[in-house]
């Protein structure tokens, strides 16, 4: 059996592979290693007076970005004011 080269896979490919081969512990470990290598962005510390607002703002931004990606594909052919 040939060994799978996880390093040659993109993040999306590795995630898809792992989801299809959930029993592959090496794939799981490679996926976890990739996740842990990502830079972490600290939004707020628990001592911040406006902790809730900061966290909610980041959640809203992520939701809007996720929605924007699908809406952008749907509106790509619509004219803009600049055209």
PyMOL Python script that loads the backbone (N, CA, C, O; Angstrom):
from pymol import cmd

cmd.read_pdbstr("""\
ATOM      1  N   UNK A   1       0.841  -1.172   0.000  1.00  0.00           N
ATOM      2  CA  UNK A   1       0.000   0.000   0.000  1.00  0.00           C
ATOM      3  C   UNK A   1       0.891   1.242   0.000  1.00  0.00           C
ATOM      4  O   UNK A   1       1.877   1.300   0.734  1.00  0.00           O
ATOM      5  N   UNK A   2       0.550   2.220  -0.811  1.00  0.00           N
ATOM      6  CA  UNK A   2       1.361   3.429  -0.883  1.00  0.00           C
ATOM      7  C   UNK A   2       0.969   4.396   0.233  1.00  0.00           C
ATOM      8  O   UNK A   2      -0.175   4.432   0.684  1.00  0.00           O
ATOM      9  N   UNK A   3       1.946   5.163   0.652  1.00  0.00           N
ATOM     10  CA  UNK A   3       1.726   6.136   1.721  1.00  0.00           C
ATOM     11  C   UNK A   3       1.161   7.419   1.113  1.00  0.00           C
ATOM     12  O   UNK A   3       1.635   7.877   0.073  1.00  0.00           O
ATOM     13  N   UNK A   4       0.160   7.993   1.754  1.00  0.00           N
ATOM     14  CA  UNK A   4      -0.480   9.230   1.305  1.00  0.00           C
ATOM     15  C   UNK A   4       0.402  10.405   1.714  1.00  0.00           C
ATOM     16  O   UNK A   4       0.863  10.473   2.853  1.00  0.00           O
ATOM     17  N   UNK A   5       0.634  11.325   0.786  1.00  0.00           N
ATOM     18  CA  UNK A   5       1.432  12.507   1.077  1.00  0.00           C
ATOM     19  C   UNK A   5       0.494  13.657   1.443  1.00  0.00           C
ATOM     20  O   UNK A   5      -0.007  14.362   0.567  1.00  0.00           O
ATOM     21  N   UNK A   6       0.265  13.838   2.730  1.00  0.00           N
ATOM     22  CA  UNK A   6      -0.647  14.880   3.208  1.00  0.00           C
ATOM     23  C   UNK A   6      -0.076  16.267   2.959  1.00  0.00           C
ATOM     24  O   UNK A   6      -0.825  17.224   2.761  1.00  0.00           O
ATOM     25  N   UNK A   7       1.244  16.379   2.968  1.00  0.00           N
ATOM     26  CA  UNK A   7       1.879  17.684   2.767  1.00  0.00           C
ATOM     27  C   UNK A   7       1.611  18.248   1.377  1.00  0.00           C
ATOM     28  O   UNK A   7       1.627  19.464   1.189  1.00  0.00           O
ATOM     29  N   UNK A   8       1.366  17.376   0.406  1.00  0.00           N
ATOM     30  CA  UNK A   8       1.117  17.848  -0.952  1.00  0.00           C
ATOM     31  C   UNK A   8      -0.326  18.313  -1.145  1.00  0.00           C
ATOM     32  O   UNK A   8      -0.657  18.903  -2.174  1.00  0.00           O
ATOM     33  N   UNK A   9      -1.183  18.049  -0.158  1.00  0.00           N
ATOM     34  CA  UNK A   9      -2.592  18.424  -0.250  1.00  0.00           C
ATOM     35  C   UNK A   9      -2.795  19.851   0.240  1.00  0.00           C
ATOM     36  O   UNK A   9      -2.122  20.303   1.167  1.00  0.00           O
ATOM     37  N   UNK A  10      -3.724  20.547  -0.388  1.00  0.00           N
ATOM     38  CA  UNK A  10      -4.121  21.869   0.119  1.00  0.00           C
ATOM     39  C   UNK A  10      -4.923  21.660   1.398  1.00  0.00           C
ATOM     40  O   UNK A  10      -5.290  20.532   1.727  1.00  0.00           O
ATOM     41  N   UNK A  11      -5.190  22.728   2.107  1.00  0.00           N
ATOM     42  CA  UNK A  11      -5.993  22.626   3.332  1.00  0.00           C
ATOM     43  C   UNK A  11      -7.370  22.038   3.033  1.00  0.00           C
ATOM     44  O   UNK A  11      -7.869  21.196   3.780  1.00  0.00           O
ATOM     45  N   UNK A  12      -7.975  22.486   1.942  1.00  0.00           N
ATOM     46  CA  UNK A  12      -9.311  21.995   1.569  1.00  0.00           C
ATOM     47  C   UNK A  12      -9.241  20.512   1.204  1.00  0.00           C
ATOM     48  O   UNK A  12     -10.091  19.727   1.625  1.00  0.00           O
ATOM     49  N   UNK A  13      -8.240  20.133   0.431  1.00  0.00           N
ATOM     50  CA  UNK A  13      -8.097  18.725   0.028  1.00  0.00           C
ATOM     51  C   UNK A  13      -7.869  17.835   1.240  1.00  0.00           C
ATOM     52  O   UNK A  13      -8.456  16.757   1.338  1.00  0.00           O
ATOM     53  N   UNK A  14      -7.022  18.277   2.164  1.00  0.00           N
ATOM     54  CA  UNK A  14      -6.751  17.479   3.361  1.00  0.00           C
ATOM     55  C   UNK A  14      -8.017  17.320   4.197  1.00  0.00           C
ATOM     56  O   UNK A  14      -8.292  16.233   4.706  1.00  0.00           O
ATOM     57  N   UNK A  15      -8.776  18.381   4.339  1.00  0.00           N
ATOM     58  CA  UNK A  15     -10.026  18.300   5.105  1.00  0.00           C
ATOM     59  C   UNK A  15     -10.999  17.331   4.439  1.00  0.00           C
ATOM     60  O   UNK A  15     -11.609  16.500   5.112  1.00  0.00           O
ATOM     61  N   UNK A  16     -11.145  17.436   3.129  1.00  0.00           N
ATOM     62  CA  UNK A  16     -12.046  16.535   2.404  1.00  0.00           C
ATOM     63  C   UNK A  16     -11.580  15.090   2.523  1.00  0.00           C
ATOM     64  O   UNK A  16     -12.394  14.188   2.720  1.00  0.00           O
ATOM     65  N   UNK A  17     -10.271  14.866   2.405  1.00  0.00           N
ATOM     66  CA  UNK A  17      -9.732  13.514   2.529  1.00  0.00           C
ATOM     67  C   UNK A  17     -10.036  12.954   3.917  1.00  0.00           C
ATOM     68  O   UNK A  17     -10.507  11.825   4.055  1.00  0.00           O
ATOM     69  N   UNK A  18      -9.760  13.759   4.939  1.00  0.00           N
ATOM     70  CA  UNK A  18     -10.004  13.294   6.300  1.00  0.00           C
ATOM     71  C   UNK A  18     -11.479  12.972   6.526  1.00  0.00           C
ATOM     72  O   UNK A  18     -11.805  11.965   7.155  1.00  0.00           O
ATOM     73  N   UNK A  19     -12.363  13.816   6.018  1.00  0.00           N
ATOM     74  CA  UNK A  19     -13.796  13.573   6.216  1.00  0.00           C
ATOM     75  C   UNK A  19     -14.254  12.299   5.511  1.00  0.00           C
ATOM     76  O   UNK A  19     -15.184  11.638   5.973  1.00  0.00           O
ATOM     77  N   UNK A  20     -13.617  11.952   4.408  1.00  0.00           N
ATOM     78  CA  UNK A  20     -13.971  10.720   3.696  1.00  0.00           C
ATOM     79  C   UNK A  20     -13.306   9.493   4.304  1.00  0.00           C
ATOM     80  O   UNK A  20     -13.806   8.379   4.149  1.00  0.00           O
ATOM     81  N   UNK A  21     -12.181   9.684   4.996  1.00  0.00           N
ATOM     82  CA  UNK A  21     -11.410   8.576   5.573  1.00  0.00           C
ATOM     83  C   UNK A  21     -11.232   8.803   7.067  1.00  0.00           C
ATOM     84  O   UNK A  21     -10.111   8.950   7.554  1.00  0.00           O
ATOM     85  N   UNK A  22     -12.330   8.831   7.779  1.00  0.00           N
ATOM     86  CA  UNK A  22     -12.308   9.170   9.208  1.00  0.00           C
ATOM     87  C   UNK A  22     -11.510   8.192  10.059  1.00  0.00           C
ATOM     88  O   UNK A  22     -11.095   8.542  11.164  1.00  0.00           O
ATOM     89  N   UNK A  23     -11.287   6.994   9.579  1.00  0.00           N
ATOM     90  CA  UNK A  23     -10.502   6.020  10.334  1.00  0.00           C
ATOM     91  C   UNK A  23      -9.008   6.189  10.150  1.00  0.00           C
ATOM     92  O   UNK A  23      -8.233   5.517  10.831  1.00  0.00           O
ATOM     93  N   UNK A  24      -8.578   7.059   9.259  1.00  0.00           N
ATOM     94  CA  UNK A  24      -7.163   7.278   8.982  1.00  0.00           C
ATOM     95  C   UNK A  24      -6.591   8.238  10.033  1.00  0.00           C
ATOM     96  O   UNK A  24      -6.716   9.457   9.916  1.00  0.00           O
ATOM     97  N   UNK A  25      -5.967   7.662  11.049  1.00  0.00           N
ATOM     98  CA  UNK A  25      -5.450   8.469  12.151  1.00  0.00           C
ATOM     99  C   UNK A  25      -4.325   9.395  11.707  1.00  0.00           C
ATOM    100  O   UNK A  25      -4.166  10.479  12.268  1.00  0.00           O
ATOM    101  N   UNK A  26      -3.550   8.994  10.722  1.00  0.00           N
ATOM    102  CA  UNK A  26      -2.473   9.851  10.213  1.00  0.00           C
ATOM    103  C   UNK A  26      -3.054  11.092   9.539  1.00  0.00           C
ATOM    104  O   UNK A  26      -2.518  12.190   9.683  1.00  0.00           O
ATOM    105  N   UNK A  27      -4.139  10.916   8.811  1.00  0.00           N
ATOM    106  CA  UNK A  27      -4.797  12.053   8.168  1.00  0.00           C
ATOM    107  C   UNK A  27      -5.355  12.990   9.233  1.00  0.00           C
ATOM    108  O   UNK A  27      -5.256  14.211   9.108  1.00  0.00           O
ATOM    109  N   UNK A  28      -5.934  12.422  10.266  1.00  0.00           N
ATOM    110  CA  UNK A  28      -6.469  13.228  11.363  1.00  0.00           C
ATOM    111  C   UNK A  28      -5.363  14.040  12.023  1.00  0.00           C
ATOM    112  O   UNK A  28      -5.536  15.230  12.285  1.00  0.00           O
ATOM    113  N   UNK A  29      -4.230  13.402  12.291  1.00  0.00           N
ATOM    114  CA  UNK A  29      -3.115  14.097  12.927  1.00  0.00           C
ATOM    115  C   UNK A  29      -2.559  15.186  12.017  1.00  0.00           C
ATOM    116  O   UNK A  29      -2.230  16.275  12.487  1.00  0.00           O
ATOM    117  N   UNK A  30      -2.451  14.904  10.725  1.00  0.00           N
ATOM    118  CA  UNK A  30      -1.968  15.914   9.772  1.00  0.00           C
ATOM    119  C   UNK A  30      -2.918  17.107   9.748  1.00  0.00           C
ATOM    120  O   UNK A  30      -2.477  18.255   9.691  1.00  0.00           O
ATOM    121  N   UNK A  31      -4.219  16.837   9.791  1.00  0.00           N
ATOM    122  CA  UNK A  31      -5.217  17.906   9.794  1.00  0.00           C
ATOM    123  C   UNK A  31      -5.104  18.750  11.068  1.00  0.00           C
ATOM    124  O   UNK A  31      -5.155  19.978  11.005  1.00  0.00           O
ATOM    125  N   UNK A  32      -4.951  18.097  12.215  1.00  0.00           N
ATOM    126  CA  UNK A  32      -4.795  18.829  13.472  1.00  0.00           C
ATOM    127  C   UNK A  32      -3.522  19.662  13.470  1.00  0.00           C
ATOM    128  O   UNK A  32      -3.518  20.796  13.950  1.00  0.00           O
ATOM    129  N   UNK A  33      -2.440  19.103  12.931  1.00  0.00           N
ATOM    130  CA  UNK A  33      -1.184  19.846  12.851  1.00  0.00           C
ATOM    131  C   UNK A  33      -1.355  21.108  12.013  1.00  0.00           C
ATOM    132  O   UNK A  33      -0.842  22.169  12.369  1.00  0.00           O
ATOM    133  N   UNK A  34      -2.073  20.991  10.905  1.00  0.00           N
ATOM    134  CA  UNK A  34      -2.322  22.163  10.050  1.00  0.00           C
ATOM    135  C   UNK A  34      -3.118  23.224  10.800  1.00  0.00           C
ATOM    136  O   UNK A  34      -2.794  24.410  10.744  1.00  0.00           O
ATOM    137  N   UNK A  35      -4.148  22.794  11.493  1.00  0.00           N
ATOM    138  CA  UNK A  35      -4.987  23.745  12.233  1.00  0.00           C
ATOM    139  C   UNK A  35      -4.163  24.461  13.304  1.00  0.00           C
ATOM    140  O   UNK A  35      -4.298  25.670  13.493  1.00  0.00           O
ATOM    141  N   UNK A  36      -3.317  23.717  13.998  1.00  0.00           N
ATOM    142  CA  UNK A  36      -2.521  24.305  15.074  1.00  0.00           C
ATOM    143  C   UNK A  36      -1.425  25.233  14.565  1.00  0.00           C
ATOM    144  O   UNK A  36      -0.901  26.038  15.334  1.00  0.00           O
ATOM    145  N   UNK A  37      -1.071  25.141  13.296  1.00  0.00           N
ATOM    146  CA  UNK A  37      -0.043  26.008  12.720  1.00  0.00           C
ATOM    147  C   UNK A  37      -0.611  27.356  12.293  1.00  0.00           C
ATOM    148  O   UNK A  37       0.143  28.301  12.062  1.00  0.00           O
ATOM    149  N   UNK A  38      -1.908  27.449  12.187  1.00  0.00           N
ATOM    150  CA  UNK A  38      -2.531  28.704  11.762  1.00  0.00           C
ATOM    151  C   UNK A  38      -2.303  29.784  12.806  1.00  0.00           C
ATOM    152  O   UNK A  38      -2.341  29.511  14.005  1.00  0.00           O
ATOM    153  N   UNK A  39      -2.065  31.012  12.353  1.00  0.00           N
ATOM    154  CA  UNK A  39      -1.909  32.094  13.329  1.00  0.00           C
ATOM    155  C   UNK A  39      -3.221  32.341  14.060  1.00  0.00           C
ATOM    156  O   UNK A  39      -4.302  32.242  13.479  1.00  0.00           O
ATOM    157  N   UNK A  40      -3.110  32.652  15.296  1.00  0.00           N
ATOM    158  CA  UNK A  40      -4.304  32.901  16.107  1.00  0.00           C
ATOM    159  C   UNK A  40      -4.458  34.394  16.330  1.00  0.00           C
ATOM    160  O   UNK A  40      -3.498  35.106  16.625  1.00  0.00           O
ATOM    161  N   UNK A  41      -5.671  34.835  16.184  1.00  0.00           N
ATOM    162  CA  UNK A  41      -5.976  36.246  16.376  1.00  0.00           C
ATOM    163  C   UNK A  41      -6.759  36.396  17.667  1.00  0.00           C
ATOM    164  O   UNK A  41      -7.832  35.812  17.819  1.00  0.00           O
ATOM    165  N   UNK A  42      -6.234  37.165  18.585  1.00  0.00           N
ATOM    166  CA  UNK A  42      -6.913  37.389  19.857  1.00  0.00           C
ATOM    167  C   UNK A  42      -7.876  38.547  19.678  1.00  0.00           C
ATOM    168  O   UNK A  42      -7.467  39.660  19.347  1.00  0.00           O
ATOM    169  N   UNK A  43      -9.137  38.287  19.893  1.00  0.00           N
ATOM    170  CA  UNK A  43     -10.187  39.280  19.692  1.00  0.00           C
ATOM    171  C   UNK A  43     -10.351  40.145  20.923  1.00  0.00           C
ATOM    172  O   UNK A  43     -10.455  41.368  20.829  1.00  0.00           O
ATOM    173  N   UNK A  44     -10.372  39.506  22.070  1.00  0.00           N
ATOM    174  CA  UNK A  44     -10.579  40.227  23.330  1.00  0.00           C
ATOM    175  C   UNK A  44     -10.090  39.350  24.467  1.00  0.00           C
ATOM    176  O   UNK A  44     -10.038  38.125  24.350  1.00  0.00           O
ATOM    177  N   UNK A  45      -9.737  39.985  25.551  1.00  0.00           N
ATOM    178  CA  UNK A  45      -9.382  39.227  26.743  1.00  0.00           C
ATOM    179  C   UNK A  45     -10.593  39.217  27.676  1.00  0.00           C
ATOM    180  O   UNK A  45     -11.450  40.097  27.593  1.00  0.00           O
ATOM    181  N   UNK A  46     -10.661  38.243  28.544  1.00  0.00           N
ATOM    182  CA  UNK A  46     -11.818  38.163  29.455  1.00  0.00           C
ATOM    183  C   UNK A  46     -11.964  39.397  30.343  1.00  0.00           C
ATOM    184  O   UNK A  46     -13.051  39.660  30.858  1.00  0.00           O
ATOM    185  N   UNK A  47     -10.890  40.149  30.526  1.00  0.00           N
ATOM    186  CA  UNK A  47     -10.937  41.337  31.379  1.00  0.00           C
ATOM    187  C   UNK A  47     -11.491  42.563  30.662  1.00  0.00           C
ATOM    188  O   UNK A  47     -11.791  43.566  31.309  1.00  0.00           O
ATOM    189  N   UNK A  48     -11.634  42.504  29.330  1.00  0.00           N
ATOM    190  CA  UNK A  48     -12.156  43.657  28.580  1.00  0.00           C
ATOM    191  C   UNK A  48     -13.576  43.981  29.021  1.00  0.00           C
ATOM    192  O   UNK A  48     -14.417  43.094  29.170  1.00  0.00           O
ATOM    193  N   UNK A  49     -13.820  45.251  29.225  1.00  0.00           N
ATOM    194  CA  UNK A  49     -15.160  45.686  29.626  1.00  0.00           C
ATOM    195  C   UNK A  49     -16.177  45.428  28.517  1.00  0.00           C
ATOM    196  O   UNK A  49     -17.347  45.163  28.795  1.00  0.00           O
ATOM    197  N   UNK A  50     -15.735  45.503  27.264  1.00  0.00           N
ATOM    198  CA  UNK A  50     -16.642  45.282  26.131  1.00  0.00           C
ATOM    199  C   UNK A  50     -16.373  43.947  25.437  1.00  0.00           C
ATOM    200  O   UNK A  50     -16.457  43.841  24.214  1.00  0.00           O
ATOM    201  N   UNK A  51     -16.053  42.943  26.229  1.00  0.00           N
ATOM    202  CA  UNK A  51     -15.743  41.603  25.720  1.00  0.00           C
ATOM    203  C   UNK A  51     -16.865  41.069  24.826  1.00  0.00           C
ATOM    204  O   UNK A  51     -16.608  40.627  23.706  1.00  0.00           O
ATOM    205  N   UNK A  52     -18.101  41.109  25.314  1.00  0.00           N
ATOM    206  CA  UNK A  52     -19.235  40.568  24.554  1.00  0.00           C
ATOM    207  C   UNK A  52     -19.397  41.260  23.208  1.00  0.00           C
ATOM    208  O   UNK A  52     -19.633  40.606  22.192  1.00  0.00           O
ATOM    209  N   UNK A  53     -19.271  42.565  23.203  1.00  0.00           N
ATOM    210  CA  UNK A  53     -19.438  43.322  21.958  1.00  0.00           C
ATOM    211  C   UNK A  53     -18.362  42.960  20.944  1.00  0.00           C
ATOM    212  O   UNK A  53     -18.655  42.808  19.758  1.00  0.00           O
ATOM    213  N   UNK A  54     -17.107  42.818  21.402  1.00  0.00           N
ATOM    214  CA  UNK A  54     -16.009  42.472  20.510  1.00  0.00           C
ATOM    215  C   UNK A  54     -16.215  41.082  19.890  1.00  0.00           C
ATOM    216  O   UNK A  54     -16.025  40.891  18.688  1.00  0.00           O
ATOM    217  N   UNK A  55     -16.600  40.134  20.719  1.00  0.00           N
ATOM    218  CA  UNK A  55     -16.814  38.772  20.229  1.00  0.00           C
ATOM    219  C   UNK A  55     -17.985  38.748  19.244  1.00  0.00           C
ATOM    220  O   UNK A  55     -17.889  38.124  18.188  1.00  0.00           O
ATOM    221  N   UNK A  56     -19.065  39.409  19.575  1.00  0.00           N
ATOM    222  CA  UNK A  56     -20.216  39.453  18.678  1.00  0.00           C
ATOM    223  C   UNK A  56     -19.874  40.130  17.355  1.00  0.00           C
ATOM    224  O   UNK A  56     -20.369  39.715  16.307  1.00  0.00           O
ATOM    225  N   UNK A  57     -19.041  41.162  17.387  1.00  0.00           N
ATOM    226  CA  UNK A  57     -18.639  41.850  16.164  1.00  0.00           C
ATOM    227  C   UNK A  57     -17.854  40.911  15.249  1.00  0.00           C
ATOM    228  O   UNK A  57     -18.062  40.907  14.036  1.00  0.00           O
ATOM    229  N   UNK A  58     -16.964  40.126  15.820  1.00  0.00           N
ATOM    230  CA  UNK A  58     -16.181  39.176  15.016  1.00  0.00           C
ATOM    231  C   UNK A  58     -17.087  38.100  14.434  1.00  0.00           C
ATOM    232  O   UNK A  58     -16.923  37.709  13.278  1.00  0.00           O
ATOM    233  N   UNK A  59     -18.026  37.625  15.212  1.00  0.00           N
ATOM    234  CA  UNK A  59     -18.967  36.614  14.709  1.00  0.00           C
ATOM    235  C   UNK A  59     -19.778  37.186  13.556  1.00  0.00           C
ATOM    236  O   UNK A  59     -19.969  36.516  12.540  1.00  0.00           O
ATOM    237  N   UNK A  60     -20.256  38.418  13.703  1.00  0.00           N
ATOM    238  CA  UNK A  60     -21.005  39.075  12.613  1.00  0.00           C
ATOM    239  C   UNK A  60     -20.150  39.200  11.358  1.00  0.00           C
ATOM    240  O   UNK A  60     -20.627  38.941  10.253  1.00  0.00           O
ATOM    241  N   UNK A  61     -18.883  39.598  11.523  1.00  0.00           N
ATOM    242  CA  UNK A  61     -17.983  39.730  10.373  1.00  0.00           C
ATOM    243  C   UNK A  61     -17.804  38.405   9.645  1.00  0.00           C
ATOM    244  O   UNK A  61     -17.827  38.355   8.416  1.00  0.00           O
ATOM    245  N   UNK A  62     -17.627  37.340  10.405  1.00  0.00           N
ATOM    246  CA  UNK A  62     -17.443  36.022   9.786  1.00  0.00           C
ATOM    247  C   UNK A  62     -18.709  35.564   9.071  1.00  0.00           C
ATOM    248  O   UNK A  62     -18.633  34.987   7.986  1.00  0.00           O
ATOM    249  N   UNK A  63     -19.870  35.815   9.668  1.00  0.00           N
ATOM    250  CA  UNK A  63     -21.129  35.453   9.021  1.00  0.00           C
ATOM    251  C   UNK A  63     -21.347  36.251   7.746  1.00  0.00           C
ATOM    252  O   UNK A  63     -21.775  35.704   6.729  1.00  0.00           O
ATOM    253  N   UNK A  64     -21.051  37.548   7.800  1.00  0.00           N
ATOM    254  CA  UNK A  64     -21.206  38.393   6.615  1.00  0.00           C
ATOM    255  C   UNK A  64     -20.241  37.974   5.515  1.00  0.00           C
ATOM    256  O   UNK A  64     -20.601  37.979   4.338  1.00  0.00           O
ATOM    257  N   UNK A  65     -19.027  37.616   5.888  1.00  0.00           N
ATOM    258  CA  UNK A  65     -18.046  37.169   4.896  1.00  0.00           C
ATOM    259  C   UNK A  65     -18.503  35.867   4.242  1.00  0.00           C
ATOM    260  O   UNK A  65     -18.341  35.676   3.036  1.00  0.00           O
ATOM    261  N   UNK A  66     -19.072  34.980   5.046  1.00  0.00           N
ATOM    262  CA  UNK A  66     -19.558  33.705   4.495  1.00  0.00           C
ATOM    263  C   UNK A  66     -20.741  33.936   3.566  1.00  0.00           C
ATOM    264  O   UNK A  66     -20.835  33.311   2.509  1.00  0.00           O
ATOM    265  N   UNK A  67     -21.631  34.817   3.950  1.00  0.00           N
ATOM    266  CA  UNK A  67     -22.779  35.146   3.102  1.00  0.00           C
ATOM    267  C   UNK A  67     -22.332  35.901   1.861  1.00  0.00           C
ATOM    268  O   UNK A  67     -22.841  35.665   0.766  1.00  0.00           O
ATOM    269  N   UNK A  68     -21.381  36.807   2.034  1.00  0.00           N
ATOM    270  CA  UNK A  68     -20.888  37.621   0.930  1.00  0.00           C
ATOM    271  C   UNK A  68     -20.263  36.789  -0.165  1.00  0.00           C
ATOM    272  O   UNK A  68     -20.386  37.126  -1.343  1.00  0.00           O
ATOM    273  N   UNK A  69     -19.598  35.712   0.196  1.00  0.00           N
ATOM    274  CA  UNK A  69     -18.983  34.852  -0.802  1.00  0.00           C
ATOM    275  C   UNK A  69     -19.999  34.218  -1.711  1.00  0.00           C
ATOM    276  O   UNK A  69     -19.776  34.126  -2.919  1.00  0.00           O
ATOM    277  N   UNK A  70     -21.129  33.770  -1.154  1.00  0.00           N
ATOM    278  CA  UNK A  70     -22.159  33.153  -1.989  1.00  0.00           C
ATOM    279  C   UNK A  70     -22.965  34.210  -2.725  1.00  0.00           C
ATOM    280  O   UNK A  70     -23.390  33.981  -3.858  1.00  0.00           O
ATOM    281  N   UNK A  71     -23.183  35.359  -2.105  1.00  0.00           N
ATOM    282  CA  UNK A  71     -23.923  36.426  -2.770  1.00  0.00           C
ATOM    283  C   UNK A  71     -23.103  37.038  -3.882  1.00  0.00           C
ATOM    284  O   UNK A  71     -23.650  37.422  -4.916  1.00  0.00           O
ATOM    285  N   UNK A  72     -21.787  37.138  -3.686  1.00  0.00           N
ATOM    286  CA  UNK A  72     -20.931  37.711  -4.701  1.00  0.00           C
ATOM    287  C   UNK A  72     -20.978  36.883  -5.974  1.00  0.00           C
ATOM    288  O   UNK A  72     -20.988  37.437  -7.073  1.00  0.00           O
ATOM    289  N   UNK A  73     -21.007  35.574  -5.841  1.00  0.00           N
ATOM    290  CA  UNK A  73     -21.089  34.701  -7.015  1.00  0.00           C
ATOM    291  C   UNK A  73     -22.415  34.897  -7.733  1.00  0.00           C
ATOM    292  O   UNK A  73     -22.468  34.823  -8.960  1.00  0.00           O
ATOM    293  N   UNK A  74     -23.486  35.144  -6.984  1.00  0.00           N
ATOM    294  CA  UNK A  74     -24.802  35.316  -7.579  1.00  0.00           C
ATOM    295  C   UNK A  74     -24.978  36.670  -8.241  1.00  0.00           C
ATOM    296  O   UNK A  74     -25.781  36.803  -9.164  1.00  0.00           O
ATOM    297  N   UNK A  75     -24.245  37.676  -7.790  1.00  0.00           N
ATOM    298  CA  UNK A  75     -24.428  39.029  -8.311  1.00  0.00           C
ATOM    299  C   UNK A  75     -23.286  39.465  -9.226  1.00  0.00           C
ATOM    300  O   UNK A  75     -23.191  40.640  -9.580  1.00  0.00           O
ATOM    301  N   UNK A  76     -22.434  38.543  -9.604  1.00  0.00           N
ATOM    302  CA  UNK A  76     -21.265  38.895 -10.407  1.00  0.00           C
ATOM    303  C   UNK A  76     -21.654  39.494 -11.756  1.00  0.00           C
ATOM    304  O   UNK A  76     -20.893  40.296 -12.296  1.00  0.00           O
ATOM    305  N   UNK A  77     -22.795  39.142 -12.315  1.00  0.00           N
ATOM    306  CA  UNK A  77     -23.190  39.615 -13.621  1.00  0.00           C
ATOM    307  C   UNK A  77     -24.077  40.847 -13.572  1.00  0.00           C
ATOM    308  O   UNK A  77     -24.437  41.397 -14.613  1.00  0.00           O
ATOM    309  N   UNK A  78     -24.430  41.281 -12.379  1.00  0.00           N
ATOM    310  CA  UNK A  78     -25.263  42.461 -12.238  1.00  0.00           C
ATOM    311  C   UNK A  78     -24.434  43.715 -12.476  1.00  0.00           C
ATOM    312  O   UNK A  78     -23.288  43.775 -12.031  1.00  0.00           O
ATOM    313  N   UNK A  79     -24.983  44.733 -13.173  1.00  0.00           N
ATOM    314  CA  UNK A  79     -24.224  45.956 -13.419  1.00  0.00           C
ATOM    315  C   UNK A  79     -24.014  46.734 -12.133  1.00  0.00           C
ATOM    316  O   UNK A  79     -24.811  46.645 -11.199  1.00  0.00           O
ATOM    317  N   UNK A  80     -22.939  47.492 -12.097  1.00  0.00           N
ATOM    318  CA  UNK A  80     -22.674  48.342 -10.940  1.00  0.00           C
ATOM    319  C   UNK A  80     -22.808  49.788 -11.341  1.00  0.00           C
ATOM    320  O   UNK A  80     -22.908  50.098 -12.528  1.00  0.00           O
ATOM    321  N   UNK A  81     -22.811  50.674 -10.374  1.00  0.00           N
ATOM    322  CA  UNK A  81     -22.927  52.118 -10.657  1.00  0.00           C
ATOM    323  C   UNK A  81     -21.700  52.634 -11.409  1.00  0.00           C
ATOM    324  O   UNK A  81     -21.777  53.647 -12.105  1.00  0.00           O
ATOM    325  N   UNK A  82     -20.582  51.946 -11.272  1.00  0.00           N
ATOM    326  CA  UNK A  82     -19.349  52.411 -11.887  1.00  0.00           C
ATOM    327  C   UNK A  82     -19.272  52.064 -13.372  1.00  0.00           C
ATOM    328  O   UNK A  82     -18.430  52.622 -14.075  1.00  0.00           O
ATOM    329  N   UNK A  83     -20.106  51.177 -13.867  1.00  0.00           N
ATOM    330  CA  UNK A  83     -20.025  50.751 -15.255  1.00  0.00           C
ATOM    331  C   UNK A  83     -20.757  51.693 -16.181  1.00  0.00           C
ATOM    332  O   UNK A  83     -20.783  51.472 -17.392  1.00  0.00           O
TER     333      UNK A  83
END
""", "prot")
cmd.dss("prot")
cmd.show_as("cartoon", "prot")
cmd.util.cbc("prot")
cmd.orient("prot")
